[in-house]
Amino acid sequence: MPLNRRRFLQTVAAATGGAAVGHRARAAGPGRPRNVLFIAADDLRPQLGCYGDPVVQSPHLDALAARGRLFERAYCQQSVCCPSRSSLMTGRRPDSIRVWDLQTYFRHTVPEVVTLPQAFKNRGYFTQDIGKIYHNDTRPLSAGPRMYDLASWSVPPVHADGEHWRDWVVPGQPGGPKTKQGAYQCLAVPDNAYTDGQIADQAVASLQRLAGQEQPFFLAVGFWKPHLPFNPPKKYWDLYAPGSIPPPANPCPPRGAPAIALHHSTELRNYAGIPQQGPIPPELSATLRHGYYAGISFLDHNVGRLLGELRRLGLEDNTVVVFWVDHGLHLGEHELWGKTSDYELDTHVPLIIAAPGMVRPGAKAAGLVELLDIYPTLLELCGLPPDAGLEGRSVAPLLDDPDHPGKESVLSQHQHPFYAPQATAMGYSLRTDRYRYVEWRTMARLGLAGQELYDYQADPRETVNRAGDPNLAPLLRALRQQMRERMPAAAVPG
């Protein structure tokens, strides 16, 4: 049964000492707790019109940015699904929860941790997951508790499990493919022939149900695109004329980069029709990039369906909307395809927050923030007390003032090699306003395995590793010290 609103407000008042937390929460008004619409996408780099891409067509996400706050420089904590999502949802860094791969479920390493939706559920919210919010569990059902974390939700999640390659249309075969197919597909089929169209259908229906109840809600909607395979319906491919999508601007690895910083593009090469060695041919590269852009527009359309329904139901003025992405992606830049690096295109992610009563909606925030910061931000915006142990910091000051400087630096990391039974090194990446310093350390704690330094003012495309420049030794030492200060106590390796 829905929780009585009076009881909910009494719960919040007791937890906060009788007062709402922060002026943003008070703006919601007495007796009217805020809802949360928590929208996720997979493998989307800042490639939206609102981020300045002149080619992509993303009108709905652009409109959300126009009424909210677009964070121009938000960064993930690890550029692969499971660690990034586990970090965001627990409010702790990958080293703190000891999740660095696709197989580790955070309940096995930090069993008592309270997740972001669980914090809302514990305070009287109805919480629901439709789609991929945690990592999609590909294990057999007999393998144990699902990685979508039942403890986080009021009802069991849907569309939260399974391999990405199974999201593929086989004409005349409703059950889908039996084995992994190609990396792209272009068919004239309805949107809900694919998982994201089905997720949008169910999320719209859920909003309609939730609009009729008094209990506040935390509705998480996790779209699977534009992740591989690049296979949105044909009408989204048709939005882009052949040749309109430019080739990679920086197709070569950074000069002087250590070999450990690069990878074999294993994720893409596991699909049919992709060369197992060597460069991706230009024609195939152009097709893949076209499919990726089409996938962005497919995602945008589905997000637009949710936002339109939220408005139609009269919920927009009392709902915090968050749009976030787990990590970015390379599409041939640095000779890389996929994620799993410490470079800008993998760690830099889109983030948009639209909250009732915002100051200067539509203004962009250039300050550095992390996905880790979403958890404390949503608690503050909804007038809920902060949870102990969170390692992020609320970005509410940037919602009040888009010119707020944000953090001095942000920290990402990645293990190497990723798609291997055993990683041998961890790369930590410190991003400041101007620089990226990357330090590769062996898992055996034997010392440095490589260093990288990129100056985005002089070299925005990371074409030259300057870590070996003796004139920059003082800067390198200062950034290294700052990295040490940013690392959690549980950092591995030491």
BALUM-678177 format. One record per atom (N, C-alpha, C): residue in one letter; x, y, z. Coordinates in steps of 0.02 Angstrom, whole numbers, plus 50000, padded with zeros to 5 digits. Example, Ala and Ser with C-alpha at 12.3 -4.5 7.8 and 13.67 -1.06 7.14 Angstrom:
! BALUM-678177
a506604971650390;a506154977550390;a506604983550390;s506424988850354;s506844994750357;s506455000250394;
END
This chain:
! BALUM-678177
m500424994050000;m500005000050000;m500445006250000;p500245011649965;p500645017749967;p500705020450037;l501295023050052;l501415025950117;l501015032450124;n500685033350180;n500315039450193;n500775045450192;r500575050850159;r501005056750152;r501195059750219;r500725059950265;r500885062850331;r501415058750365;r501345052050361;r501855047750391;r502535048750359;f502535049650292;f503165050850258;f503495057150283;l503105062550289;l503395068850312;l503635068350384;q503285064450425;q503515063450493;q504185059750494;t504255054950447;t504885051250443;t505455055850425;v505355060250375;v505875064950356;v506035069750412;a505505072250445;a505615077050500;a506015073950556;a505855067650572;a506225064350626;a506955063350608;a507075061750545;a507755060450523;a508165066750519;t507845072450508;t508215078750499;t508145083450558;g507885080950613;g507795085250671;g507235090250663;g506755088750620;g506175092950613;g506225098350560;a506815098450525;a506905103750474;a507125100650409;a506925103450354;a507155101150289;a507895102750282;v508235099150239;v508955100150229;v509065104550168;g509315110650179;g509485114950123;g508885118650095;h509025124650068;h508465128750043;h508155125849980;r508515121749945;r508225118849884;r507655114049903;a507755110349958;a507225105849980;a506615109650005;r506735115150040;r506175119050065;r505755121850008;a506065122849950;a505695125649894;a505145120949870;a505195114549889;a504675109749867;a504015111149902;g504025114349959;g503415116049994;g503215110750043;p502885112750098;p502675107850148;p502155103050119;g502225096650139;g501745091650118;g501825089250047;r502385091250016;r502465089449946;r503185087049932;p503345081049955;p504025078449943;p504155077549869;r504775078549850;r504955078149779;r505035070949755;n504845069949693;n504975063649659;n505655064049624;v505905058249604;v506525057949565;v506415053549504;l506575056249446;l506605052449384;l507345051849365;f507605045849369;f508325044449367;f508465040649302;i508705044149251;i508765041349184;i509505040049168;a509655033949148;a510335032049131;a510395029949059;a510985031049030;a511145028548964;a511815024948968;d511985021248916;d512575017048917;d513035018748859;d513665020248874;d514175021448823;d514075027948783;l513785032848813;l513675039248778;l514195044348801;r514615046448755;r515075051948771;r514715058548762;p514995064148782;p514655070648774;p514585072548700;q514135069048667;q514055069548594;q513345072048578;l513075076348621;l512405079048611;l512435086048583;g511875088248553;g511855095048529;g511995100148583;c511735098848643;c511845103548698;c512565103648721;y512965098748702;y513685098848716;y514085101648657;g513735103848606;g514065107248551;g514185103048489;d513935096948486;d514005092948425;d513535095648371;p513805098048315;p513365101148264;p513005096148221;v513175089748226;v512875084648181;v512325080748215;v512435078748277;v511955074248311;v511275077648319;q510745073548317;q510065076048327;q509815073248394;s509785077648443;s509585075648511;s509125081048542;p508565082548510;p508155088248532;p507875087548603;h507715081548625;h507395080648691;h507895081548748;l508485078748740;l509005079848790;l509245087048789;d509265090148730;d509435097248726;d508925101448764;a508285099548758;a507755103248793;a507805102248868;l507995096248891;l508095095148962;l508665099448988;a509205099948950;a509755104348970;a509545111648972;a509085113548928;a508855120548925;a508435122348986;r508125117449019;r507735119049078;r508075116749143;g508675113949135;g509035111449194;g509735114149195;r510195110049221;r510895111949223;r511305106449189;l511635108249134;l512085103849100;l512775104749131;f513075099149153;f513745099349181;f514235097749124;e514625102749105;e515055101949048;e515645097349061;r515835096549125;r516415092449140;r516265087849199;a515885082649184;a515745077349232;a516145071149213;y516385067549263;y516835061849250;y516615055749290;c516685049949257;c516535043549290;c517135041449331;q517025036449374;q517565033949417;q517935028049386;q517635024549339;q517985019449300;q517595018549235;s517955018149180;s517605018349115;s517415011349091;v516995008149131;v516675001949110;v516065001049156;c515564997249131;c514894997549162;c514884995949237;c515074989849256;c514954987549324;c515294991849377;p515954993349371;p516264997549422;p515975004549425;s515845007549366;s515575014349365;s514895014649398;r514445010149380;r513775010149407;r513765008349481;s514185003549500;s514225001649571;s514475007549613;s514955011249586;s515225017049622;s514685022449630;l514355024149575;l513825029249578;l513275027249627;m513055020949623;m512465018849662;m512615017749736;t513255016749753;t513445016049824;t513735022449852;g513915027149808;g514225033349830;g514935032449853;r515275027249829;r515955025749850;r516385024049789;r517025025349796;r517475024149740;r517585016649728;p517785014849667;p517905007749653;p518385004449701;d518905007949722;d519375004949770;d519045003849838;s518575008149857;s518255007449922;s517775001449924;i517445000249868;i516984994449866;i517304988349834;r517924989249809;r518314983849779;r517954980549720;v517684984749678;v517364982549616;v517724985749558;w518084981749518;w518464984349461;w518304980549397;d517894975349400;d517774971249341;d517024970449329;l516834966249282;l516134965249264;l515794959849306;q516184956049344;q515914950249378;q515754951449452;t516074956349483;t516014957249555;t515374961049573;y514964958049615;y514364961149641;y514534964549707;f514384970949713;f514614974749771;f514364972049838;r513804968349838;r513554965449901;r514024960049927;h514454957449884;h514944952549907;h515544955749939;t515654962149926;t516244965649954;t516054970650009;v515474973750001;v515224978450053;v514484976850065;p514334971250097;p513634968750100;p513144973450133;e513364977550181;e512894981750219;e512814988750190;v513134990150134;v513094996950107;v512374998650088;v512195004950098;v511525007350079;v511585010950012;t511245008349962;t511295011349895;t510855017649890;l510955021249836;l510575027349825;l509815026149825;p509545021549784;p508825020449788;p508605017449854;q509035013549885;q508875010649950;q508805016150003;a509205021349998;a509155026950045;a508465030250039;f508215030749977;f507545033549967;f507005028649990;k507105022349975;k506625017249995;k506565017050072;n507125017550106;n507125017350179;n506765023350210;r506685028650171;r506355034650196;r505665035450168;g505375029950143;g504675030150125;g504515030750052;y505015031050008;y504895031549937;y504725024749906;f504335024949852;f504255019149809;f504825019449759;t505225014149755;t505795014049710;t505705008549659;q505855010049596;q505755005249542;q506305005949490;d506525000249464;d507034999949412;d506734996849349;i506745000649295;i506564998049229;i507164999049184;g507504993549167;g508094994049124;g508744993149161;k509284995149129;k509964994049155;k510184999849200;i510184998649265;i510425003649313;i511075001149345;y511044995249374;y511664991849393;y511924988249331;h512454984349339;h512704980549282;h512214975049263;n512134974049198;n511674968849174;n511984961949189;d511634958049228;d511884951549250;d511814946549193;t512364943449174;t512344938549120;t512444931449146;r512464930649211;r512544923949241;r511884920149238;p511914913449243;p511294909549248;p510924911349312;l510274910449312;l509864912249371;l510064908349433;s510384902649424;s510594898549481;s511224901149514;a511524906449486;a512174908749510;a512144912549575;g511554914549597;g511494918149660;g511134924749652;p511164929149703;p510804935449700;p510974939449637;r510484942449608;r510574946149546;r510934952749559;m511334954949510;m511724961049518;m511294967249513;y510654966549495;y510224972449496;y510004974249566;d510184970549616;d510114972249687;d509384973149709;l509064967749724;l508364967949745;l508254972449806;a508754973049850;a508674977049910;a508554984449894;s508724986549834;s508654993649815;s507944995549795;w507534990549780;w506904991949744;w506294989449782;s505744992949773;s505114990949803;s504794985149766;v504934984549702;v504684979049660;v505264976349619;p505224970149596;p505784967449557;p505914971349493;p506544972449475;p506704975949413;p506494972049351;v506434975549296;v506304972449231;v506814975149180;h506964971149130;h507444972949078;h508124974849107;a508314971549162;a508944973349196;a509484968049187;d509324962549154;d509794956949146;d509924955549073;g510444951649059;g510554949048992;g511124952348954;e511344948948901;e511894951448860;e511644956748811;h512054961648797;h511864966848749;h511754963948679;w512154958948660;w512094956448591;w511424952948578;r511074950948631;r510424947848621;r509884952848602;d510024959248609;d509554964548588;d509634965548513;w509374960848476;w509494960348403;w508884957148372;v508674959748316;v508074957148283;v508284951948231;v508004946048238;v508084940748187;v507404939748155;p507304942148093;p506644941448062;p506404934248063;g505784933348086;g505494926748089;g505704922548149;q506104925648193;q506344921948253;q506234926348314;p505644926048345;p505484930448401;p505954929848460;g506264924148470;g506714923148526;g507384926548520;g507514929748463;g508144933148454;g508704928448433;p509324931048430;p509884927048406;p510114921748456;k510404916448432;k510684911248475;k511414912648490;t511744916148446;t512444917948455;t512544925348439;k513114928048458;k513254935048445;k513284936348370;q512954941748349;q512904943548279;q513394949148263;g513204953348215;g513634958748193;g513634964648242;a514044969548226;a514114975448269;a513604980848252;y513244980048197;y512724985048179;y512164981648141;q511584984848142;q510994982248108;q510544988148092;c510244988048033;c509804993548011;c509184990547979;l508644990048020;l508014986947997;l507434991748008;a506964991647962;a506354995747969;a505864992048014;v505964992648079;v505544989348128;v505304994448179;p504774992848218;p504544997548270;p505064998348324;d505025003848361;d505495005248415;d505504999548466;n504924996848482;n504904991748534;n505084984748509;a505344984348448;a505674978148426;a506334977248464;y506584982748491;y507194982648530;y507044984248603;t507514982548646;t507414983148718;t507254990248740;d507604995248712;d507485002048735;d506775004548721;g506495002448665;g505805004248651;g505335001148702;q505474994948722;q505064991548773;q505154994848841;i505774996948856;i505895000448919;i505495006948921;a505495010648867;a505115016948864;a504375015648873;d504105010448841;d503405008748849;d503235007548922;q503635003548956;q503495001749025;q503605007649072;a504095011849057;a504215017649100;a503645022649095;v503385023749036;v502805028249028;v502215025549066;a502085018949060;a501525015949097;a501635016549172;s502255015849195;s502395016449267;s502275023549291;l502475028549252;l502345035549271;l501585036749278;q501205033849233;q500475034749237;q500195031749301;r500455026049322;r500225023049385;r500455027149445;l501075029449443;l501355033049500;l501025039849509;a500775042749455;a500455049349460;a499825049049502;g499535043249510;g498915042649548;g499005040849621;q499615040449645;q499715038649715;q500055044349753;e499955044349819;e500235049549861;e500975048349877;q501185042249878;q501865040549897;q502365043449846;p502885046949868;p503375049449821;p503755043649789;f504025044849731;f504355039349695;f505065041149673;f505465035949668;f506135036149637;f506105031149580;l505995033649520;l505935029349461;l506575029449422;a506915023749419;a507545023249382;a507405019849315;v507605023149261;v507505020549193;v508185020149159;g508415014049146;g509085013149118;g509065010749047;f509185015249000;f509195013348929;f509855009848913;w509815005048866;w510395000948848;w510815004148794;k510555008948758;k510905012048703;k511245018548724;p511745020648684;p511955018148618;p512495012848618;h512515008748670;h512985003148676;h512944998548614;l513504995248598;l513504990148546;l512994984648562;p512704981448511;p512774982948440;p512404989448421;f512664992848372;f512364999048348;f511784997248302;n511194996548330;n510634993848290;n509964997148306;p509925003748306;p509265006848313;p508855005748250;p508195006648254;p507785005948194;p508015010648138;k507865008648077;k508115012148018;k507945019548017;k507375021448044;k507175028548039;k507675033048075;y508045030348123;y508545034348157;y509195034748117;w509355029448080;w509915029748033;w509765035047980;d509135035447959;d508945039847904;d508985047247923;l509065048747988;l509145055748009;l509805058647987;y510275054347969;y510955056547952;y511135054647881;a511305059547841;a511505058247772;a512185054847772;p512275050047726;p512945046847720;p513485052147711;g514015051447748;g514565056247743;g514495062347788;s513935062947823;s513845068847865;s514205068347932;i514385062247951;i514705061148015;i515465061048004;p515835065448034;p516555065948020;p516935059948046;p517505058448017;p517935053048042;p518265055248108;p518605050648142;p518945052448204;p519445058148194;a519435062948240;a519875068748233;a520595067048254;n520675062148298;n521345060348322;n521425052748318;p521535050048258;p521515042748249;p522145039148273;c522665042648292;c523295039448312;c523375039348388;p523715034348416;p523855034348488;p524275040548507;p524225042748568;p524635048348589;p525385046748582;r525755051348555;r526475050348547;r526805049948616;g527175044548628;g527515043748692;g527105040348745;a526495038248728;a526075034848778;a526345027848791;p526335025548854;p526555018748868;p526055013648838;a526315007948819;a525885002848788;a525325000748835;i525435001148899;i524934998948948;i524315003348947;a524365009448919;a523805014048917;a523315012348861;l523515008148814;l523095006648756;l522814999548762;h522384997648716;h522094990948717;h521924988648647;h521684982548641;h521584979348577;h520874980248549;s520464984348580;s519764985348559;s519394978648559;t519494974848612;t519224968048616;t518464967948611;e518134972748643;e517404972648643;e517124972748573;l517364977148530;l517114977548462;l517324971448422;r517934969048430;r518184963548390;r517834956948405;n517464956648458;n517084950648475;n516444949948434;y516274955148395;y515674954748352;y515854952148283;a515374948848251;a515494946048184;a515634951648134;g516084950148087;g516234954848034;g516744960148051;i517044959848110;i517544964748130;i518234961448127;p518724964648094;p519394961648091;p519674960248160;q519994954648168;q520284952748232;q520944956248245;q521274958648193;q521904962148201;q521904968348156;g522324973148173;g522434978848130;g521884984048134;p521944989348094;p521454994748096;p520774992748068;i520264996348090;i519594995448062;i519574999147995;p519374995847940;p519364999147874;p518935005447875;p519125010547837;p518765016947838;p518015016347824;e517825012147776;e517105011547761;e516725008447820;l517005003347851;l516695000347910;l516685005247968;s517225008947977;s517245014048030;s516685019148020;a516585021347959;a516055026347945;a515365023447960;t515255017047944;t514615013847958;t514495013348033;l515005011348070;l514945010648142;l514805017448175;r515145022548153;r515035029248181;r514325031748164;h514095030148103;h513405031848084;h512915028348130;g513025021848142;g512575018148186;g512575020848257;y513145023148280;y513195026048347;y512775032448352;y512845036748303;y512445042948303;y511695041348299;a511515036548258;a510815034548254;a510575031948321;g511015028348357;g510835025948424;g510725031548473;i511095036948467;i510985042748510;i510295045648498;s510105046148435;s509445048948420;s508875044248442;f508995037748439;f508505032848465;f508435033748541;l508995034248575;l508985035648647;l508615042148662;d508785047348625;d508475053848636;d507725053548629;h507485050048578;h506755049448569;h506425046048629;n506735040848655;n506445037248712;n506465041548775;v506995045248785;v507015049948842;v506465055148833;g506375057548772;g505855062448759;g505165059848776;r505035053548765;r504385050548783;r504275051148859;l504795049748898;l504725050148971;l504605057348993;l505005061948967;l504945068848988;l504265071748966;g504025069848908;g503375072248885;g502815069648929;e502865063348950;e502345060448993;e502375063549063;l502965064849087;l503045068149152;l502695074949152;r502765078549097;r502455085149091;r501695084349084;r501475079649043;r500765078749032;r500395076949096;l500725073149139;l500415070949201;l500455076249257;g500755081849243;g500805087149293;g501325085749347;l501815081549332;l502325079649382;l502975083549375;e503055087149321;e503695090349306;e503905095249360;d503435099049388;d503605104349436;d503795101649504;n503705095149515;n503875092449581;n504325086249575;t504695085849519;t505125080049508;t505825082349489;v506315079549523;v507015080549504;v507175075549449;v507415078049393;v507605073649337;v508365073649332;v508635067649330;v509365066749321;v509475062549260;f509895064949215;f510115060949158;f510865059949165;w511075053649168;w511785052149177;w511995046349132;v512645045649124;v512925040449081;v513505037149119;d513575030649113;d514075027149152;d514795028649131;h514915029849067;h515595031349042;h515535033348969;g516085035548941;g516085037448871;g516305031648826;l516625033248769;l516765028248718;l517255031048667;h517695026848642;h518095028648584;h517785025548522;l517795029348468;l517525027048404;l518065027748351;g518655025048365;g519215025448319;g519755030448339;e519605034848386;e520105039448411;e520655035548447;h521275037648440;h521855034248471;h521905026948448;e521595025248391;e521555018348367;e521175013848415;l520745016748455;l520365012948505;l519625012848487;w519305007148500;w518585006448494;w518335003648561;g517825006748588;g517555004648653;g517825008948709;k517695006648771;k517925010348829;k518555006948857;t518615006848923;t519165003648960;t519835007148949;s519835013848954;s520465017548955;s520385023249006;d520925026849017;d520915032649062;d520915039249024;y520755039048959;y520765045148919;y520105049048924;e520125055048897;e519565059648903;e518915056848873;l518955053848815;l518345051548782;l518005045848820;d518375042248862;d518085036848901;d517845039148970;t518185044048999;t518025045949068;t517545051949073;h517515055949021;h517085061949020;h516375059848999;v515875061649039;v515195059249026;v514685064849028;p514125064048993;p513565068748999;p513235068249068;l513035073849095;l512655074149157;l512205080349154;i511555079149164;i511065084649165;i510615083649225;i510505088849264;i510045088649320;i509555094449312;a508905092949315;a508385098049315;a507985097349379;a508005102549421;a507665102449485;a507185108349491;p506625107349525;p506155112949535;p506495118749570;g506335124849548;g506595130749581;g507315132349568;m507595129649514;m508305130749499;m508435138049483;v509035140249500;v509275146949481;v509575146649411;r509385151249369;r509665151849301;r509635145249263;p509035142349255;p508985136149215;p509255137249145;g509585132249119;g509865132649052;g510585134849050;a510835138049104;a511535139849106;a511955133649118;k512525133249085;k512955127449091;k513455128349148;a513625122849181;a514115123049235;a514765119949209;a515305123749213;a515945121349188;a516385118249243;g516175118549305;g516565115849359;g516625108249356;l517185105649379;l517295098349380;l516845094949431;v516505089649411;v516095085549456;v516205078249438;e515955073749482;e516025066649471;e515345063249477;l515265057449444;l514655053649452;l514535051849525;l515065051049561;l515045049649633;l514635054949671;d514575060849642;d514235066449676;d513475066149670;i513215061849627;i512485061649616;i512115059549679;y512365054449714;y512035051849774;y511915057349826;p512435060849851;p512305066149900;p511895071849873;t511935073149807;t511555078549777;t510805077149781;l510605071149764;l509895069449764;l509605069449835;l509995067149883;l509755067449953;l509635074649972;e510085079049955;e510005086149973;e509405089249938;l509345087949873;l508795091049835;l508115088749859;c508085082749888;c507445080049911;c507355080849987;g507795084650019;g507715086150089;g507845080350135;l508265075650113;l508425069850154;l509115070550184;p509225067750244;p509875068550276;p510415064650240;p511035067050242;p511575063450209;p511725056750242;d511925051950203;d512115045450229;d512855045450247;a513035041750299;a513735041350319;a514135037350268;g514755039150259;g515205035350216;g515215037350143;l514795042150122;l514795044150053;l515445047750036;e515735046249978;e516375049249958;e516295054749906;g515685055949884;g515565061349838;g515365067649875;r515245072949837;r515055079449865;r514475082349825;s513975084749858;s513385087349824;s513575092749774;v513265092549715;v513375097749665;v512835103049669;a512445103049723;a511925108149731;a512195115249725;p512805116749749;p513065123549739;p513105125549665;l513225120749620;l513245122349549;l512545123049520;l512045120249553;l511355121449532;l511145128449552;d511395130849610;d511255137649631;d511635142749590;d512265141049574;d512705145649539;d513105141849487;p512915142249423;p513275138449372;p513995140549365;d514175146249393;d514875148549389;d515295146049447;h514995142049491;h515375139149546;h515955135049518;p516555135349548;p517135132049519;p517125124449521;g516695121449562;g516695114149566;g517315111649603;k517515105549586;k518085102449621;k518745104549589;e519265104349629;e519935105949604;e520175100649555;s519975094349567;s520165088949523;s519675083149533;v519665078549485;v519245072549489;v519675066549474;l519475060749500;l519885054749495;l519515049049461;s519825046249410;s519575040149377;s520125034949381;q519955028749363;q520455023449364;q520255017949317;h520735013649301;h520585007849259;h521135002649267;q520924996349267;q521404990949272;q521594988449202;h522194985449198;h522464983149134;h522784976349143;p522694971749094;p522204972149040;p521504970849067;f520994973749036;f520324973049063;f520004966349046;y519974964848982;y519644958548961;y520154952848966;a520344951249026;a520824945949039;a520664942849106;p520854936549117;p520704933249181;p521004936949241;q521584940049231;q521924943249288;q522224949849265;a522044955349300;a522354961749285;a523044962049317;t523504965549285;t524184966149310;t524354973149335;a523934978049317;a524084984949337;a523444988949344;m523494994449381;m522934999149388;m523185006049367;g522795009249325;g522965016049305;g522505021049339;y522785025649375;y522405030949408;y522485037349368;s521935040849356;s521935046749313;s521655052749351;l522065057849360;l521855064049393;l521725069249339;r521115071949338;r520935077149289;r520835083649326;t521225088749308;t521125095349335;t520835099749280;d520775106149293;d520505110749243;d520895110449178;r521555109549183;r521975109949124;r522315103349106;y522475099249156;y522905093449145;y522565086849161;r522835081549131;r522685074749152;r523355071249168;y523415068849230;y523995065049250;y523775057849262;v524105053049228;v523935045949235;v524545042349262;e524415038349313;e524945034449344;e524755027049342;w525155023049309;w525035015849305;w525475012349355;r525155008449400;r525535004849451;r525364997449447;t525874993249460;t525774986049457;t525354983749515;m524944978649503;m524544975749557;m524984972649611;a525584970649593;a526044967649641;a526384972949685;r526184979249677;r526454984749718;r527204985549707;l527434984249647;l528154984749633;l528344991549605;g527874996149600;g528055002749578;g527735004749513;l527985010049484;l527705012949424;l527785008449364;a527245007949325;a527275004449261;a527195009249203;g527085015649218;g527015020649165;g526695026949192;q526845032549159;q526545039049176;q526335042549112;e525815046549119;e525585050649063;e525395057549088;l525505062549047;l525305069449063;l525065072848999;y524445075449002;y524155078848944;y523945085848964;d524105090548921;d523945097648932;d523385099448884;y522765100048910;y522195101048867;y522145108248840;q522515112748870;q522535119548842;q522945119648778;a523505116048778;a523935115948719;a523775110148673;d523475104848699;d523395098648661;d522725095348679;p522165098248658;p521505095748680;p521345088748657;r521705086148608;r521555079448581;r522045074148606;e522435075748656;e522895070848687;e523355067648636;t523705071648598;t524135068848546;t524845067448570;v525055070548626;v525735069848651;v525745068848726;n526055063448748;n526165062248819;n526785066248841;r526695070848887;r527235075248907;r527535073348975;a527385067348999;a527635065349065;a528395065049067;g528725064049011;g529455063549011;g529815070149001;d529435075648996;d529745082248987;d530055084549052;p530735085249056;p531055087249119;p530835094049144;n530625098449099;n530405105049120;n529745104849158;l529375099249151;l528735098649185;l528775094249247;a529385092549270;a529455088249328;a529125091149391;p529175097749405;p528825100449463;p528065099749459;l527795100849398;l527075099949389;l526875092649400;l527285088049375;l527145080949383;l527125079049457;r527595081649496;r527615080149568;r526995082949603;a526795089049584;a526215092149615;a525575088249600;l525505086049537;l524905082249518;l524915075349552;r525495072449558;r525545065949591;r525345066449665;q525555071849697;q525365072849767;q524615073949773;q524325077749727;q523605078949728;q523225072449716;m523485068049674;m523175061549663;m523165057549727;r523725057449763;r523755053849826;r523225056349875;e523125062749876;e522635065649923;e521925063849903;r521805062649839;r521135061049815;r520965053649824;m521465049349829;m521335042149832;m521025040249900;p520555035549899;p520295033149963;p520815028950000;a520705027950064;a521185024150104;a521255016950078;a520735014450046;a520735007450023;a521065006649954;a521385011949928;a521655011849860;a522105005749849;v522015002649791;v522424997049770;v522644998549698;p523284997749684;p523824995849728;p524055001749771;g524495000549819;g524695005649866;g525185010649839;
END
